[in-house]
Amino acid sequence: MKRNIKIFVIAAFLVTAPLLMFAQPHPNGGNAPNVGGTNNPVGPSAPIGNGTFLLLTLSMAYAGRKVYEMRANPSGE
């Protein structure tokens, strides 16, 4: 029973975490603040959060698989 709860909690986290990491629109309608009469963009516009989350998720899955294989076959064959 504890194993089922643990799997459910991990699956729920992996499903809901990406929803919280979507890029939010700029509160000014996507326009940069007008400072000094010019309307220049402020910083880059490409979000890197989702790529980082994907990389971390895949690395955790890989490490989990290695641990599972190590426990399933303790002789190392």
C-alpha positions, -999 to +999 in steps of 0.1 A: +000+000+000+028+024+008+044+017-025+012+026-044+009+059-025+045+067-032+040+060-070+008+081-070+025+111-053+055+110-077+032+107-107+010+136-095+041+158-090+053+149-125+020+157-140+013+190-122+048+205-120+050+215-157+017+233-155+032+256-129+063+263-150+046+279-181+059+313-191+036+341-180+028+370-203+044+404-195+020+425-173+025+454-197+009+435-226+043+423-239+056+459-243+088+470-226+086+500-203+090+533-222+122+548-206+136+579-221+113+580-251+125+546-265+108+513-264+136+488-264+131+452-252+145+444-218+164+411-218+159+379-237+124+365-243+132+328-245+122+309-213+146+281-203+126+268-173+108+241-192+140+227-208+156+226-174+126+208-159+127+183-188+164+176-183+160+171-145+130+148-150+148+126-175+179+124-153+158+114-123+141+087-143+175+074-155+189+074-120+157+056-107+160+030-134+197+023-124+188+020-087+159-004-096+182-025-118+208-026-090+183-038-064+167-063-088+200-079-097+224-075-067+250-098-082+259-072-108+253-094-139 
